[in-house]
Amino acid sequence: MILWGWNYYRFKSQLQKILIASPDTKDLASSLSAVSLVRREILYLQQQCQQQTETLQQQQQILDLLPIGYLHIDQDNQLLWCNPQAQQLLKLDRWQPGQVRLLLELVRSYELDQQIQRTRQRQTPQTKEWVFYPPNYDNQLLSGDRPISISLKASSYPLKQGEVAVFLENQQPLLELSQSRDRAFSDLTHELRTPLTAISLVAETLQNRLENPERRWINQLLSETQRLIKLVEDWLDLSQLGENHSQTLTCESLDLGELIQSAWQSLAPLAQKTQVTLNFRELTELTFSGDRARLFQVFLNIFDNSLKHSPPNGVIEVTLQLTPDDQSIQIDIIDQGSGFLEKDLPYIFDRLYRGEPSRVRQGTDPESRRQGSGLGLAIALEIIKAHGGNITAKNHPETGGGWIQLILPLQRV
């Protein structure tokens, strides 16, 4: 009897400690019997479970109504749940709510698999854009129908116990709108080329027949006309590159070091005006299979941009080497200017984008303040992409100058 009383006392004491820890039952812990305490705690837990169930249902309803797709993946890459938008984007016709199936059985997307794996390994949010080809894409090609692909953007977030949440955005409408805009602008620039050429010819004819001050006005007219002609030619060139990369490249074996120095020599007269020099380091002798004229244009555009923003007597550093994994070619071009503004960095390679005037060199030479078409770096990006590479812009952490980095696939020939 004494032992039973002691156990009852211990049980009630422990139960009271638990209830005291709960703000809703703290005042009742000292006055209720053990049975009443147990009943009240069970009721409290039931209420908590009901509230959590209602909260989960509300969250699921919100996810159902989202205009973007949502996937919930467990630690074994099984699809636990997805909303209707994700089902539509990824063509998940074989998945039913309540099923737990491997994602690979439902969606054949290498990019999505890699995104989930990278998120799980790094335990940080990841973002990726790619073109998704639905399961019936090959059948559409064979049947002669116009195949439908979707441009997707995935944002993934690590959850507990190796689970991953993935949000999917349909980028196809934006892509089609951008392509439609580019086609309209290309048509417009094509129509402008002939009248601009005619205006330029007339201005050149009048240039030698007039005296000042009329000649000064003609010179200004001719300069602006030539700038517009350059803009039209650059835009048409950019449109051609964007339409079909394979048809715009004529590949041959290239010595990249020689090509880089050749591009610099073509701009030597501009560099000499402000005593800007090139410091070129070729850490590895590399030959590359690419389009000589197009890659020459890339380095020409980048060097021209660097010269505009380099101070007098500055040095432009260029390094040619392999990436640390020896899988790609890395080319770094660093000037000693003021660098890019942080807010400009995401848009450096956008068409017709110009940064703040503070990035322009404050020199006495008028050539230092000349303005380009705003398409030079956009053209460089398209050419590098056509070669299977990538190009990025940032600021050097030590010098603060503009830093353009090119990555090309390693192709020893």
Secondary structure, DSSP 8 states (H G I E B T S, - for coil): -HHHHHHHHHHHHHHHHHHHHSTTTTTTTTTS-HHHHHHHHHHHHHHHHHHHHHHHHHHHHHHHH-SSEEEEE-TTSEEEEE-HHHHHHHT-TT--TT--EEHHHH---HHHHHHHHHHHHHTS-EEEEEEE--TTHHHHHHHT-----EEEEEEEEE-GGG-EEEEEEE-HHHHHHHHHHHHHHHHHHHHHHHHHHHHHHHHHHHHTT--TTHHHHHHHHHHHHHHHHHHHHHHHHHHHHHH-TGGG--EEEEEHHHHHHHHHHHTHHHHHHTT-EEEEEESS--EEEEEHHHHHHHHHHHHHHHHHT--TT-EEEEEEEE-TTSSEEEEEEE-SS----TTTGGGTTSTT----GGGS---SSGGGG----S-HHHHHHHHHHHTT-EEEEEE-TTT--EEEEEEEE----
